[in-house]
Amino acid sequence: MERIRTVLDTPLFTAIDHTFTLGDILIVPAAILLGLLVVKFLARLLTRGLVARGADANLVHLIKRIFYVIGLIIIAVTTLDLLNVPITAFAFLSGAVAIGFGFGAQNIINNFISGWILMWERPIRIGDFLEVDGARGTVETVNTRSTRIRRVDGVHLLIPNSKLLENTVVNWTLMDRLTRTSVRVGVAYGSPCMQVAALIEQAAKQHDAILNDPEPIVIFDDFGDNALAFEVFFWVNASKERDLRKIRSDVRFSIDELFSQAGIVIAFPQRDVHVDGQLTVVNAKPPKQ
């Protein structure tokens, strides 16, 4: 033991008015590893307890991040205390590093602060359906630097948090999951308009996913070039774009079936071609032999 203690007390170098020994160097990774394991274990217990109590997923995510930050700070302070290094010794050095880091990592700091704002104010939450720059998807997680979104086609997007705060983002499920959509159809001229409107309304009301309050509204939209244009507006409780597309498809199937039973023709592009019956004969000279 004396030999081991002698080896561990062997001085290696001196920095910040403190002589570091071999034991100091070996205890640092052990303390950090042990501290990370303890923080990870406690964070897992805390998360399980909050989930068991039915806490919101966004609140659990925020508390977990705060716990990790506090745990890392405690590990850093404890490690310096084990090395008998005062924190004030790093005051000047940390100030210089902070200035250089601030100039060189503005985007990273911006995204980091934006991530904490998103987790604290929660304008965007886990499970929300977003539309960002034409891409639509569901929020899977809000990290400190970026937010992971899964598009409707299954592709994952990593969007910087600052972009979600600085640009226009459409959150389809911010307040609720109610969404209004519509289906447009054109019928041939001469069709009974009142019956057409009644059949379209029937097709919308008989769908289970379409809400009765507010009830569907059928609009006689226009006298088109080739058809009488009708459009039905209705509200649904849908969370994803593919749900809306499926509901609109079901309504179109129902409209087509009801129109076929009633003998109403869905219009298609037509053009009337008028041929003048008078023909003009032009006398041409025979070719020279």
Secondary structure as GFF3:
##gff-version 3
##sequence-region A 1 289
A	DSSP	alpha_helix	2	8	.	.	.	ID=ss1
A	DSSP	beta_strand	11	15	.	.	.	ID=ss2
A	DSSP	beta_strand	18	21	.	.	.	ID=ss3
A	DSSP	alpha_helix	22	52	.	.	.	ID=ss4
A	DSSP	alpha_helix	57	82	.	.	.	ID=ss5
A	DSSP	three_ten_helix	87	90	.	.	.	ID=ss6
A	DSSP	alpha_helix	91	104	.	.	.	ID=ss7
A	DSSP	alpha_helix	106	121	.	.	.	ID=ss8
A	DSSP	beta_strand	129	132	.	.	.	ID=ss9
A	DSSP	beta_strand	135	142	.	.	.	ID=ss10
A	DSSP	beta_strand	146	151	.	.	.	ID=ss11
A	DSSP	beta_strand	156	160	.	.	.	ID=ss12
A	DSSP	alpha_helix	161	166	.	.	.	ID=ss13
A	DSSP	beta_strand	170	171	.	.	.	ID=ss14
A	DSSP	beta_strand	178	187	.	.	.	ID=ss15
A	DSSP	alpha_helix	193	205	.	.	.	ID=ss16
A	DSSP	beta_strand	217	223	.	.	.	ID=ss17
A	DSSP	beta_strand	228	237	.	.	.	ID=ss18
A	DSSP	alpha_helix	241	262	.	.	.	ID=ss19
###
